[in-house]
Amino acid sequence: MTIFDSVKKQKVLFEPIKKGEASIYVCGPTVYDDAHLGHARSALSFDLLVRTLRALRYKVTLAKNFTDVDDKIIKKIRETGKTLEEITTHYIARYKDEMEQLHILPSDIEPKATESIEAMSSMIQRLIGSGYAYQIEGGDVYFDSSRDSAYGSISHKVPDDDESRSRIDHVEGKKNPKDFALWKAAKADEEIAFESPFGSGRPGWHIECSAMIEKHFEGSDEYSIDIHGGGADLLFPHHENEAAQSRCASGHELAKYWMHNGFVQIDGEKMSKSLGNSFFLKDALAAYDGEILRFYLNSVHYRNDFNFNEEDLLAAKKRLDKLYRLKKRITPGGASAVKKEFRQKLLEAMSDDLNISIALAVIDEMVASANEGLDADPKNKGLKKETVANIEFIDELLGFGGMDPFEYFQLGIEPEVKEKIEELIARRTEAKKAKDFAAADAIREELTAMGIAIMDTAEGTLWEKS
């Protein structure tokens, strides 16, 4: 498999630290608010990576962290009067539920910052002891960026001192504008603080991921993990700083490969709360089923920026509809084996740095071919079983196509409307049993007027949105 390494800025052959295994760490959310489409895009991108590696028979271990102590969380505590645990538990649960709706596989390891204070404290102590970090008056601990000769090698972007000064407040005792906080000493009115050898306080953001990776992954003499991932906005300074402190604390590189997904834009504007156009995932899920959102958000290559708009979303849904219309033609039906050529083409596409465009084209070709075969021979059991197996593999590899096709075409119908539809269908069934065909036809016409199409099958009457 080839992946695009953000450090080398080119596709490289994935060669893991341990043969047949893949260790992946993805930066997760800071849990002070609901997830937005940027969080969804990152999670979906690396879910595709995990699914592809597993389909290629790698044993994958995925870790995604939760930052559950942070300035924004402390601000939320002050605004709401709730405890840190109340706030973070609520948003972690919401995040997990929304990821499940997007058919994202659960992470193997889900570390929290508050549960990793000891690991962070240990790493900071080593950095101080070896001269890579220093404590200033007041108790804050900073990483000394001037001591790391490789600083800047991850992002290839290191601002000069004037630029750095313009981006930060002046801190008395700080040696270099590029130095960053490893530990923030507790203020007199601080609600949240942890004890450490360098005083009461809380960790800086960057140290969290480095310490959690060290805590949960064995690594090798050269690297801690195979792949470190996250959004493109994290490349600098977050990932640069992670790599620097890990390198200096351990004597080896943090990750063998670095991968980053593109931004999400709303109708052409970069999604940003400062622009006032942040699109919460919960709002999208309230309007569209998670599988439809998954299909749409994954329809653009993970490294490209994604322009979210409803016109494109509806076009993507029509493309997904075609797969489910085929599935409806072969339901019910058992599966045989996935067609070897189809599996190979899909895996070849996804093994090329998750080339989703080619993968979707392969699926379109399979749908058209299967429909053509069924048009010529509607009772072709072999073709039906093979097609069922192909769609099951699509679901395994890409995370869509697994729904019951009739339920899929009922998406968007309100529960009370569904109840009325089921009631009308039951009345029609009784009318047919009583041979009152006029009443049965009248009910069908009523359903048609509601935008509902019905199909009488051996399993009973099925329905969908017209």
TORTI-768265 format. One record per residue: x, y, z of N, C-alpha, C in turn; residue in one letter. Coordinates in steps of 0.2 Angstrom, whole numbers, padded with zeros to 4 digits, always signed. Example, Ala and Ser with C-alpha at 12.3 -4.5 7.8 and 13.67 -1.06 7.14 Angstrom:
<rs>
+0066-0028+0039+0062-0022+0039+0066-0016+0039a+0064-0011+0035+0068-0005+0036+0064+0000+0039s
</rs>
This chain:
<rs>
+0004-0006+0000+0000+0000+0000+0004+0006+0000m+0002+0011-0004+0006+0018-0004+0002+0023+0000t+0005+0027+0004+0002+0033+0007+0005+0039+0006i+0002+0045+0007+0006+0051+0006+0008+0053+0012f+0015+0054+0013+0018+0056+0019+0019+0064+0019d+0016+0067+0024+0016+0074+0024+0023+0077+0025s+0028+0073+0028+0034+0076+0029+0038+0075+0022v+0038+0070+0019+0042+0069+0013+0038+0072+0007k+0032+0074+0008+0028+0077+0003+0027+0073-0004k+0026+0067-0003+0026+0062-0008+0023+0055-0006q+0020+0052-0011+0018+0045-0009+0024+0040-0008k+0023+0036-0003+0028+0031-0001+0025+0025+0000v+0029+0020+0000+0027+0013+0001+0026+0012+0009l+0020+0010+0011+0019+0009+0018+0023+0002+0020f+0028+0003+0025+0032-0002+0027+0032-0002+0035e+0028-0005+0038+0027-0004+0045+0033-0006+0050p+0033-0004+0056+0038-0006+0061+0039-0013+0062i+0033-0016+0063+0032-0023+0064+0028-0026+0058k+0031-0031+0055+0028-0034+0049+0021-0037+0051k+0016-0035+0046+0009-0037+0047+0005-0033+0052g+0008-0028+0055+0005-0024+0060+0005-0016+0058e+0000-0013+0061+0000-0005+0059-0002-0002+0065a+0002+0003+0068+0000+0007+0074-0002+0014+0071s-0008+0016+0073-0010+0023+0071-0012+0027+0077i-0010+0033+0077-0013+0038+0082-0016+0044+0078y-0022+0045+0080-0025+0051+0077-0027+0056+0082v-0026+0062+0081-0028+0068+0086-0036+0068+0086c-0038+0067+0092-0046+0068+0093-0048+0075+0095g-0054+0075+0097-0057+0082+0098-0056+0084+0105p-0056+0091+0106-0056+0094+0113-0063+0095+0115t-0065+0091+0120-0072+0090+0121-0075+0095+0126v-0076+0101+0123-0080+0107+0126-0086+0109+0122y-0087+0106+0117-0093+0108+0112-0094+0102+0108d-0100+0103+0104-0102+0097+0099-0097+0097+0093d-0096+0091+0090-0092+0090+0085-0094+0094+0079a-0090+0096+0074-0092+0099+0068-0089+0095+0062h-0091+0097+0056-0089+0093+0050-0082+0092+0049l-0078+0097+0052-0070+0095+0052-0068+0089+0056g-0072+0088+0062-0070+0082+0066-0072+0076+0062h-0078+0077+0059-0081+0071+0055-0076+0069+0049a-0074+0074+0046-0069+0073+0040-0063+0069+0042r-0060+0071+0047-0054+0068+0050-0055+0061+0052s-0061+0060+0056-0063+0053+0058-0064+0049+0052a-0068+0051+0047-0069+0047+0041-0063+0045+0037l-0059+0050+0036-0052+0049+0033-0048+0043+0035s-0047+0043+0042-0043+0038+0045-0047+0032+0046f-0054+0032+0046-0058+0026+0046-0057+0022+0040d-0056+0026+0034-0055+0023+0028-0048+0019+0028l-0043+0023+0031-0036+0020+0031-0036+0013+0035l-0040+0013+0041-0040+0008+0045-0044+0002+0042v-0049+0003+0039-0053-0002+0035-0049-0005+0029r-0045-0001+0026-0041-0003+0020-0035-0007+0023t-0032-0005+0028-0026-0009+0030-0029-0016+0033l-0035-0016+0036-0037-0022+0039-0039-0027+0033r-0042-0024+0028-0044-0028+0022-0038-0031+0019a-0032-0028+0019-0026-0030+0017-0022-0035+0022l-0026-0037+0027-0024-0042+0032-0019-0039+0037r-0018-0032+0038-0014-0030+0043-0018-0030+0050y-0014-0031+0055-0017-0031+0062-0016-0023+0064k-0022-0020+0064-0022-0013+0065-0023-0011+0073v-0019-0006+0076-0021-0004+0082-0022+0004+0081t-0028+0006+0082-0029+0013+0081-0031+0017+0088l-0027+0022+0090-0028+0026+0096-0031+0033+0093a-0036+0035+0097-0039+0042+0096-0040+0045+0102k-0037+0051+0104-0037+0054+0111-0043+0058+0112n-0045+0060+0118-0049+0065+0120-0046+0070+0124f-0045+0076+0122-0042+0082+0126-0048+0084+0131t-0047+0082+0137-0053+0084+0142-0050+0088+0147d-0045+0092+0146-0043+0098+0150-0040+0103+0146v-0042+0109+0146-0040+0114+0141-0043+0121+0143d-0040+0126+0140-0043+0133+0142-0050+0133+0140d-0052+0130+0134-0059+0131+0132-0064+0127+0137k-0061+0122+0139-0065+0118+0144-0066+0122+0151i-0061+0125+0153-0061+0129+0159-0066+0135+0158i-0066+0138+0152-0070+0143+0151-0077+0141+0151k-0079+0135+0149-0085+0132+0149-0088+0130+0156k-0083+0128+0160-0085+0127+0167-0087+0134+0170i-0083+0139+0169-0085+0145+0172-0092+0148+0169r-0093+0147+0163-0099+0149+0160-0106+0145+0162e-0105+0139+0163-0110+0134+0164-0111+0132+0172t-0106+0133+0176-0106+0131+0183-0106+0123+0183g-0105+0120+0178-0104+0112+0178-0097+0110+0179k-0096+0104+0181-0090+0101+0183-0086+0099+0176t-0080+0099+0177-0076+0096+0171-0078+0090+0169l-0080+0085+0173-0082+0078+0171-0089+0079+0168e-0093+0083+0171-0100+0083+0168-0100+0086+0160e-0095+0091+0159-0095+0093+0152-0091+0088+0148i-0086+0086+0150-0082+0081+0145-0086+0075+0144t-0089+0072+0149-0092+0066+0148-0098+0066+0143t-0102+0072+0144-0107+0074+0140-0105+0074+0132h-0099+0078+0131-0097+0079+0124-0094+0073+0121y-0090+0069+0125-0087+0062+0123-0093+0058+0121i-0098+0057+0125-0104+0053+0123-0107+0055+0117a-0108+0062+0116-0111+0064+0110-0107+0063+0104r-0100+0064+0104-0095+0062+0099-0096+0055+0097y-0095+0051+0102-0095+0043+0100-0102+0041+0097k-0107+0044+0099-0114+0043+0096-0114+0045+0089d-0111+0051+0087-0111+0054+0080-0107+0050+0076e-0101+0048+0079-0096+0044+0075-0100+0037+0073m-0103+0034+0078-0107+0028+0076-0112+0029+0071e-0115+0034+0071-0120+0036+0065-0117+0036+0059q-0111+0038+0058-0107+0039+0052-0103+0032+0050l-0105+0027+0054-0102+0020+0053-0095+0020+0054h-0092+0024+0058-0085+0024+0060-0083+0019+0065i-0078+0015+0063-0077+0009+0068-0074+0012+0074l-0075+0009+0080-0073+0012+0087-0065+0011+0087p-0062+0016+0090-0055+0016+0091-0053+0010+0096s-0047+0007+0095-0045+0002+0099-0043+0005+0106d-0040+0011+0106-0038+0014+0112-0040+0021+0112i-0043+0024+0117-0046+0030+0118-0044+0034+0124e-0038+0036+0124-0035+0039+0130-0037+0046+0131p-0038+0048+0138-0040+0055+0140-0034+0058+0143k-0034+0065+0142-0028+0068+0145-0028+0068+0152a-0034+0068+0156-0034+0068+0163-0032+0061+0166t-0032+0056+0162-0030+0050+0164-0023+0048+0162e-0020+0053+0160-0013+0052+0157-0008+0057+0160s-0010+0060+0166-0006+0066+0169+0001+0063+0171i+0001+0057+0174+0007+0054+0176+0012+0053+0170e+0010+0050+0165+0014+0049+0159+0017+0056+0156a+0013+0061+0156+0015+0068+0154+0020+0071+0159m+0019+0070+0166+0024+0072+0171+0030+0069+0170s+0030+0062+0169+0036+0058+0168+0040+0061+0162s+0037+0062+0156+0040+0065+0150+0043+0072+0151m+0040+0076+0155+0042+0083+0156+0048+0083+0161i+0048+0078+0166+0054+0077+0170+0060+0076+0166q+0059+0071+0161+0065+0069+0157+0068+0075+0153r+0063+0078+0150+0065+0084+0146+0069+0089+0150l+0066+0091+0156+0070+0095+0161+0077+0093+0163i+0077+0086+0164+0083+0083+0167+0088+0083+0161g+0086+0083+0155+0091+0082+0150+0093+0089+0146s+0090+0094+0149+0091+0101+0147+0087+0103+0141g+0082+0099+0139+0077+0101+0134+0071+0105+0136y+0070+0106+0142+0065+0110+0145+0067+0114+0151a+0064+0119+0153+0066+0124+0158+0059+0126+0162y+0060+0128+0168+0054+0131+0172+0056+0138+0173q+0051+0142+0172+0052+0149+0173+0048+0151+0180i+0050+0157+0182+0047+0160+0189+0039+0160+0188e+0036+0157+0193+0029+0156+0192+0027+0149+0191g+0031+0145+0189+0030+0138+0189+0029+0135+0182g+0028+0139+0177+0027+0136+0170+0033+0133+0167d+0032+0127+0164+0038+0123+0161+0037+0124+0153v+0043+0126+0150+0043+0127+0143+0048+0122+0139y+0047+0120+0133+0051+0116+0129+0056+0121+0126f+0063+0120+0126+0068+0124+0123+0069+0122+0116d+0065+0125+0111+0066+0123+0104+0073+0124+0101s+0077+0129+0104+0083+0130+0101+0088+0124+0102s+0086+0119+0107+0090+0113+0109+0089+0108+0104r+0083+0108+0100+0082+0103+0095+0084+0105+0088d+0089+0102+0086+0092+0104+0079+0087+0102+0073s+0083+0097+0075+0078+0095+0070+0071+0098+0070a+0071+0103+0074+0064+0107+0075+0063+0110+0068y+0057+0109+0066+0055+0111+0059+0055+0106+0054g+0057+0100+0055+0058+0095+0050+0052+0091+0048s+0046+0092+0053+0040+0089+0051+0036+0093+0046i+0035+0099+0048+0031+0104+0044+0034+0108+0039s+0041+0108+0040+0045+0112+0035+0043+0120+0036h+0040+0121+0042+0037+0128+0043+0039+0130+0050k+0044+0135+0050+0046+0137+0057+0046+0145+0056v+0041+0148+0059+0041+0156+0059+0048+0159+0062p+0050+0165+0059+0056+0168+0062+0053+0171+0069d+0058+0173+0073+0057+0176+0079+0052+0182+0079d+0052+0186+0074+0047+0192+0074+0040+0189+0073d+0040+0185+0068+0033+0182+0067+0030+0178+0073e+0035+0174+0077+0033+0171+0083+0030+0176+0088s+0034+0181+0089+0032+0186+0094+0026+0189+0093r+0024+0190+0086+0018+0193+0084+0012+0189+0086s+0013+0182+0087+0008+0178+0087+0006+0176+0095r+0011+0178+0099+0010+0176+0106+0011+0182+0111i+0008+0181+0117+0009+0186+0122+0016+0185+0125d+0019+0191+0127+0026+0190+0130+0026+0187+0136h+0030+0182+0138+0030+0179+0144+0037+0180+0147v+0037+0183+0153+0043+0184+0156+0047+0178+0158e+0053+0177+0156+0057+0171+0157+0058+0166+0152g+0054+0167+0147+0054+0163+0141+0060+0164+0136k+0064+0159+0135+0070+0160+0131+0069+0162+0124k+0064+0159+0121+0064+0159+0114+0056+0160+0112n+0054+0164+0107+0047+0165+0105+0044+0158+0103p+0048+0154+0100+0045+0147+0097+0045+0142+0103k+0047+0143+0109+0046+0139+0114+0039+0138+0116d+0037+0132+0118+0030+0131+0120+0029+0128+0127f+0023+0129+0130+0022+0127+0136+0021+0119+0137a+0025+0116+0141+0024+0109+0143+0019+0108+0149l+0020+0113+0154+0016+0113+0160+0014+0120+0162w+0007+0121+0163+0005+0128+0165+0003+0128+0173k+0007+0132+0176+0006+0132+0183-0001+0135+0185a-0004+0132+0190-0011+0134+0192-0011+0141+0195a-0016+0145+0193-0016+0152+0196-0020+0151+0202k-0021+0157+0206-0024+0157+0212-0031+0155+0212a-0035+0157+0206-0042+0156+0206-0043+0150+0201d-0038+0146+0200-0039+0140+0195-0043+0135+0198e-0049+0133+0194-0053+0128+0196-0050+0121+0195e-0046+0120+0190-0044+0113+0188-0036+0113+0189i-0033+0109+0193-0026+0108+0193-0024+0101+0196a-0018+0099+0194-0016+0093+0195-0009+0093+0199f-0007+0089+0203-0001+0089+0206+0005+0086+0202e+0011+0089+0203+0016+0086+0199+0023+0088+0202s+0029+0085+0200+0035+0087+0203+0037+0094+0202p+0034+0098+0197+0036+0105+0196+0030+0109+0198f+0025+0107+0203+0020+0111+0206+0013+0109+0203g+0008+0113+0206+0001+0112+0204+0000+0115+0198s-0004+0112+0193-0005+0115+0187-0009+0110+0182g-0008+0111+0176-0010+0106+0171-0006+0106+0165r-0006+0101+0161-0002+0100+0155-0004+0105+0149p+0002+0107+0145+0000+0110+0139-0003+0105+0134g-0005+0108+0129-0009+0104+0124-0004+0099+0120w+0002+0101+0118+0006+0097+0114+0008+0091+0117h+0010+0091+0124+0013+0086+0128+0008+0080+0128i+0002+0081+0128-0003+0076+0129-0002+0070+0124e-0002+0072+0118-0002+0066+0113+0005+0063+0113c+0010+0066+0114+0017+0063+0115+0017+0058+0120s+0014+0060+0126+0014+0056+0132+0010+0050+0131a+0004+0051+0128-0001+0045+0127+0001+0040+0122m+0005+0043+0117+0008+0038+0112+0013+0034+0116i+0017+0037+0120+0023+0033+0123+0020+0028+0128e+0014+0030+0131+0011+0026+0136+0008+0020+0133k+0005+0020+0127+0001+0015+0124+0004+0011+0119h+0009+0013+0116+0013+0010+0111+0020+0008+0112f+0022+0002+0110+0028-0001+0112+0033+0002+0107e+0032+0003+0101+0036+0006+0096+0043+0002+0095g+0048+0005+0092+0054+0002+0091+0060+0007+0093s+0066+0005+0091+0072+0010+0093+0072+0016+0088d+0068+0016+0083+0068+0021+0078+0062+0026+0078e+0056+0022+0080+0049+0026+0079+0045+0023+0085y+0040+0028+0087+0035+0026+0092+0029+0022+0089s+0027+0025+0083+0021+0022+0080+0023+0022+0072i+0018+0019+0069+0019+0019+0061+0016+0025+0058d+0010+0027+0060+0007+0033+0057+0004+0038+0062i+0005+0044+0061+0002+0049+0065-0002+0053+0061h-0009+0054+0062-0013+0057+0058-0017+0063+0061g-0020+0067+0057-0025+0073+0060-0026+0077+0054g-0030+0083+0056-0031+0088+0051-0025+0092+0048g-0025+0095+0042-0020+0098+0040-0018+0104+0044a-0023+0107+0048-0022+0112+0052-0017+0111+0058d-0016+0104+0060-0012+0102+0065-0005+0101+0064l-0003+0101+0057+0004+0100+0055+0008+0105+0059l+0007+0111+0059+0011+0116+0063+0006+0121+0067f+0007+0122+0073+0013+0120+0077+0012+0113+0081p+0006+0110+0081+0004+0105+0085+0009+0099+0084h+0009+0096+0078+0013+0090+0076+0020+0091+0076h+0022+0097+0074+0029+0099+0075+0031+0099+0082e+0028+0102+0086+0030+0102+0093+0029+0095+0096n+0024+0091+0095+0024+0084+0097+0030+0080+0095e+0032+0081+0089+0038+0077+0086+0044+0079+0090a+0045+0086+0091+0051+0089+0094+0052+0086+0101a+0046+0087+0105+0047+0084+0112+0048+0077+0113q+0045+0073+0108+0045+0066+0109+0052+0064+0106s+0055+0067+0101+0062+0066+0099+0067+0067+0104r+0066+0072+0108+0071+0074+0113+0070+0070+0119c+0064+0068+0121+0063+0064+0127+0065+0056+0126a+0064+0054+0120+0065+0047+0118+0072+0045+0115s+0074+0050+0111+0080+0048+0107+0078+0046+0100g+0072+0045+0098+0070+0043+0092+0064+0047+0089h+0062+0046+0083+0056+0049+0080+0050+0047+0083e+0045+0051+0083+0038+0049+0085+0034+0045+0080l+0034+0046+0074+0031+0042+0069+0035+0041+0063a+0034+0036+0060+0037+0034+0054+0034+0038+0048k+0027+0039+0048+0024+0042+0043+0019+0047+0046y+0018+0053+0042+0013+0058+0045+0008+0059+0039w+0001+0058+0041-0004+0059+0036-0009+0064+0038m-0011+0069+0034-0016+0074+0036-0022+0075+0031h-0028+0076+0033-0033+0077+0029-0035+0084+0028n-0038+0086+0022-0039+0093+0021-0045+0096+0025g-0046+0102+0024-0050+0106+0027-0058+0105+0025f-0062+0107+0029-0069+0107+0026-0071+0115+0026v-0074+0116+0020-0077+0123+0019-0085+0123+0018q-0088+0128+0020-0095+0128+0019-0096+0133+0013i-0098+0130+0007-0099+0134+0001-0093+0139-0001d-0087+0136+0000-0081+0139-0002-0078+0143+0003g-0080+0144+0010-0077+0147+0015-0074+0142+0020e-0068+0143+0022-0065+0138+0027-0069+0138+0033k-0071+0132+0035-0075+0132+0041-0071+0135+0047m-0074+0140+0051-0071+0143+0056-0076+0146+0061s-0076+0145+0067-0081+0148+0071-0080+0156+0071k-0074+0158+0070-0073+0165+0069-0076+0168+0063s-0077+0164+0058-0081+0167+0052-0089+0166+0053l-0091+0162+0059-0098+0162+0060-0101+0157+0056g-0098+0152+0053-0101+0147+0048-0099+0140+0050n-0098+0139+0056-0096+0132+0059-0103+0128+0058s-0102+0122+0055-0108+0118+0054-0107+0112+0058f-0111+0112+0064-0111+0106+0068-0113+0100+0065f-0110+0094+0067-0112+0088+0064-0119+0086+0066l-0121+0088+0072-0127+0086+0074-0133+0089+0070k-0132+0095+0067-0136+0098+0062-0137+0094+0056d-0131+0092+0053-0131+0088+0047-0135+0081+0048a-0133+0078+0054-0136+0072+0055-0144+0072+0057l-0146+0078+0059-0153+0079+0060-0157+0080+0053a-0153+0082+0048-0156+0082+0041-0155+0076+0037a-0149+0073+0038-0148+0067+0033-0145+0061+0037y-0147+0055+0035-0144+0049+0038-0137+0049+0038d-0134+0046+0043-0126+0046+0044-0123+0042+0038g-0126+0037+0035-0123+0034+0030-0123+0038+0023e-0128+0042+0022-0128+0047+0017-0122+0052+0018i-0122+0055+0024-0116+0060+0025-0110+0056+0024l-0109+0050+0027-0103+0047+0026-0101+0046+0019r-0105+0044+0014-0104+0043+0007-0102+0050+0004f-0106+0055+0006-0104+0062+0003-0097+0064+0006y-0096+0064+0012-0090+0067+0015-0084+0063+0013l-0085+0057+0011-0079+0052+0008-0078+0052+0001n-0083+0056-0003-0083+0056-0010-0077+0060-0013s-0074+0064-0009-0068+0068-0011-0062+0065-0008v-0056+0065-0011-0050+0062-0008-0048+0066-0002h-0046+0062+0003-0045+0064+0010-0040+0070+0010y-0036+0071+0006-0031+0076+0006-0033+0083+0003r-0038+0082-0001-0041+0088-0004-0046+0092+0001n-0046+0098+0000-0051+0102+0004-0058+0100+0002d-0063+0100+0006-0070+0098+0005-0074+0104+0005f-0078+0106+0000-0083+0111+0000-0090+0108+0001n-0092+0109+0007-0099+0106+0009-0105+0111+0006f-0109+0108+0002-0115+0111+0000-0120+0106-0001n-0127+0108+0000-0132+0103-0001-0133+0101-0008e-0132+0105-0013-0133+0103-0019-0128+0096-0021e-0122+0097-0019-0118+0091-0020-0120+0085-0016d-0122+0087-0010-0124+0081-0005-0130+0077-0008l-0135+0081-0011-0140+0077-0015-0138+0073-0021l-0133+0076-0024-0131+0072-0030-0127+0066-0028a-0124+0066-0022-0120+0061-0020-0125+0055-0017a-0131+0058-0014-0136+0053-0012-0139+0049-0018k-0140+0053-0024-0143+0049-0030-0138+0044-0032k-0132+0045-0031-0127+0040-0033-0127+0034-0029r-0128+0035-0022-0129+0030-0017-0135+0026-0018l-0141+0030-0020-0147+0027-0022-0146+0021-0027d-0142+0022-0032-0141+0017-0037-0139+0010-0034k-0134+0011-0029-0132+0005-0026-0138+0001-0022l-0142+0005-0019-0147+0002-0015-0153+0000-0019y-0154+0003-0025-0159+0000-0030-0157-0006-0033r-0150-0007-0034-0148-0014-0036-0149-0019-0030l-0147-0017-0024-0148-0021-0018-0155-0023-0017k-0160-0019-0019-0167-0020-0018-0169-0026-0023k-0166-0026-0029-0167-0031-0034-0165-0038-0032r-0160-0038-0027-0157-0045-0026-0159-0047-0018i-0163-0043-0015-0166-0044-0009-0172-0048-0009t-0174-0053-0005-0169-0056-0001-0164-0061-0005p-0158-0063-0002-0154-0067-0006-0147-0068-0002g-0145-0074-0002-0139-0076+0002-0133-0074-0002g-0127-0074+0001-0121-0072-0002-0117-0078-0004a-0113-0077-0009-0108-0082-0011-0101-0079-0009s-0096-0079-0014-0090-0076-0013-0089-0070-0017a-0086-0065-0014-0085-0059-0018-0081-0060-0024v-0083-0057-0030-0080-0058-0036-0073-0056-0035k-0068-0060-0037-0061-0059-0036-0059-0052-0040k-0061-0051-0046-0059-0046-0050-0061-0039-0046e-0068-0039-0044-0071-0033-0041-0067-0032-0034f-0065-0037-0030-0062-0036-0024-0055-0033-0025r-0051-0036-0030-0045-0033-0032-0045-0026-0034q-0050-0024-0039-0050-0017-0041-0051-0012-0036k-0056-0014-0031-0057-0010-0025-0051-0009-0021l-0048-0014-0019-0042-0014-0015-0036-0010-0018l-0035-0011-0025-0030-0008-0028-0031+0000-0028e-0037+0002-0029-0039+0009-0028-0037+0012-0021a-0040+0008-0016-0039+0011-0009-0032+0010-0007m-0028+0005-0010-0021+0005-0008-0017+0010-0011s-0019+0014-0016-0016+0020-0019-0018+0026-0015d-0015+0026-0009-0017+0032-0005-0024+0034-0004d-0028+0028-0003-0035+0029-0002-0039+0033-0008l-0037+0030-0014-0040+0034-0020-0048+0032-0021n-0052+0036-0017-0059+0035-0017-0062+0036-0023i-0060+0040-0028-0063+0042-0034-0063+0036-0038s-0057+0032-0039-0057+0026-0043-0061+0021-0040i-0061+0020-0033-0065+0015-0029-0073+0016-0031a-0075+0022-0031-0082+0023-0032-0084+0022-0040l-0079+0023-0044-0080+0022-0051-0080+0014-0052a-0076+0010-0048-0077+0003-0049-0084+0001-0046v-0086+0004-0041-0093+0002-0039-0098+0004-0044i-0098+0010-0047-0103+0012-0052-0103+0006-0058d-0097+0004-0059-0096-0001-0065-0099-0007-0063e-0098-0009-0057-0101-0016-0054-0109-0015-0054m-0112-0009-0052-0119-0008-0052-0122-0009-0058v-0119-0005-0063-0121-0005-0070-0121-0012-0073a-0116-0016-0072-0115-0023-0075-0120-0028-0072s-0121-0027-0065-0126-0032-0062-0133-0030-0064a-0135-0024-0065-0141-0022-0067-0142-0025-0074n-0137-0024-0079-0138-0026-0085-0139-0034-0085e-0135-0038-0081-0136-0045-0081-0143-0047-0078g-0145-0043-0073-0152-0045-0071-0157-0043-0076l-0156-0038-0080-0161-0036-0085-0162-0042-0090d-0156-0045-0091-0156-0050-0096-0159-0057-0093a-0157-0058-0087-0159-0064-0083-0161-0062-0076d-0168-0060-0075-0170-0058-0068-0169-0063-0063p-0169-0070-0065-0169-0075-0060-0162-0078-0059k-0157-0075-0061-0150-0077-0061-0148-0077-0054n-0148-0083-0050-0147-0084-0043-0139-0083-0042k-0135-0085-0046-0128-0085-0046-0126-0077-0046g-0129-0074-0050-0127-0066-0051-0129-0063-0045l-0135-0065-0042-0138-0061-0036-0134-0063-0030k-0132-0069-0029-0127-0070-0023-0121-0067-0024k-0118-0067-0030-0111-0063-0031-0112-0056-0029e-0117-0053-0031-0119-0046-0030-0120-0044-0023t-0123-0049-0019-0124-0048-0012-0117-0048-0009v-0113-0052-0011-0106-0053-0008-0102-0047-0009a-0103-0044-0016-0099-0038-0018-0101-0032-0013n-0108-0031-0012-0110-0026-0008-0108-0027-0001i-0108-0033+0002-0106-0034+0009-0098-0032+0009e-0094-0033+0004-0087-0031+0004-0087-0023+0004f-0091-0020+0000-0091-0013+0000-0092-0010+0007i-0097-0013+0010-0099-0011+0017-0093-0012+0022d-0089-0017+0021-0083-0019+0025-0078-0014+0024e-0077-0013+0018-0071-0008+0016-0072-0001+0016l-0078+0001+0014-0080+0008+0014-0085+0011+0018l-0088+0006+0022-0093+0008+0027-0100+0010+0024g-0102+0009+0018-0109+0010+0016-0111+0004+0012f-0118+0004+0011-0121-0001+0008-0124-0007+0012g-0123-0006+0019-0125-0012+0023-0133-0011+0026g-0136-0006+0024-0143-0005+0026-0148-0010+0022m-0154-0011+0026-0159-0014+0022-0161-0009+0017d-0162-0012+0010-0163-0007+0005-0170-0003+0006p-0175-0007+0008-0182-0004+0009-0181+0001+0015f-0178+0000+0020-0177+0005+0026-0173+0011+0023e-0168+0010+0019-0164+0015+0016-0169+0020+0012y-0174+0018+0008-0178+0022+0004-0184+0025+0009f-0184+0023+0015-0189+0026+0020-0186+0031+0024q-0179+0033+0023-0176+0038+0027-0179+0045+0026l-0179+0048+0031-0182+0055+0031-0190+0055+0032g-0193+0050+0033-0200+0050+0035-0201+0050+0042i-0205+0055+0044-0206+0056+0052-0209+0050+0055e-0208+0048+0061-0211+0042+0064-0218+0042+0064p-0222+0048+0065-0229+0048+0065-0232+0046+0058e-0228+0049+0053-0230+0047+0046-0229+0040+0044v-0223+0037+0047-0222+0030+0046-0228+0026+0049k-0230+0028+0055-0236+0024+0058-0242+0025+0054e-0243+0030+0051-0249+0031+0047-0249+0027+0041k-0243+0026+0038-0242+0022+0032-0243+0015+0033i-0240+0013+0039-0241+0006+0041-0248+0004+0042e-0252+0009+0045-0259+0008+0047-0263+0007+0040e-0261+0012+0035-0265+0011+0029-0263+0005+0025l-0257+0002+0025-0255-0004+0022-0259-0010+0025i-0259-0010+0032-0263-0015+0036-0270-0015+0034a-0273-0009+0033-0280-0009+0031-0281-0011+0024r-0276-0010+0019-0276-0012+0013-0276-0020+0012r-0271-0023+0017-0271-0030+0017-0277-0033+0019t-0281-0030+0024-0287-0033+0026-0292-0032+0020e-0292-0027+0017-0297-0026+0011-0296-0031+0006a-0290-0032+0004-0288-0037-0001-0290-0044+0001k-0289-0046+0008-0292-0052+0010-0299-0053+0010k-0303-0047+0011-0310-0047+0010-0313-0047+0003a-0308-0046-0001-0309-0046-0009-0313-0039-0010k-0311-0034-0006-0314-0027-0007-0308-0023-0011d-0308-0025-0017-0302-0022-0021-0303-0015-0022f-0309-0012-0022-0310-0005-0023-0307-0001-0017a-0308-0004-0011-0306-0001-0005-0298-0001-0005a-0295-0007-0007-0288-0008-0008-0285-0003-0013a-0288-0002-0019-0286+0002-0024-0286+0010-0021d-0291+0011-0017-0292+0018-0015-0286+0020-0010a-0284+0015-0006-0279+0015-0001-0272+0016-0005i-0271+0012-0010-0265+0013-0014-0265+0020-0017r-0270+0023-0019-0270+0029-0022-0269+0035-0016e-0271+0033-0010-0270+0038-0005-0262+0038-0003e-0259+0032-0003-0252+0032-0002-0248+0035-0007l-0250+0034-0014-0247+0037-0019-0247+0045-0019t-0253+0047-0016-0253+0055-0015-0249+0057-0010a-0247+0053-0005-0242+0054+0000-0235+0054-0002m-0234+0052-0008-0227+0051-0011-0224+0044-0009g-0229+0039-0008-0226+0032-0006-0228+0027-0011i-0223+0023-0013-0224+0018-0018-0224+0011-0014a-0229+0007-0015-0229+0000-0012-0228-0005-0017i-0225-0011-0014-0224-0017-0018-0226-0023-0014m-0230-0027-0017-0233-0033-0014-0228-0039-0016d-0225-0042-0011-0220-0047-0011-0222-0053-0007t-0219-0059-0008-0220-0065-0004-0220-0064+0003a-0215-0059+0005-0214-0057+0012-0219-0052+0015e-0224-0050+0010-0229-0045+0013-0228-0038+0008g-0231-0033+0010-0231-0027+0007-0225-0023+0009t-0221-0021+0005-0215-0016+0006-0217-0009+0003l-0214-0004+0006-0215+0003+0004-0209+0007+0004w-0209+0012+0000-0203+0017+0000-0206+0024-0002e-0201+0029-0001-0203+0035-0004-0202+0035-0011k-0207+0038-0015-0207+0038-0022-0201+0042-0025s
</rs>
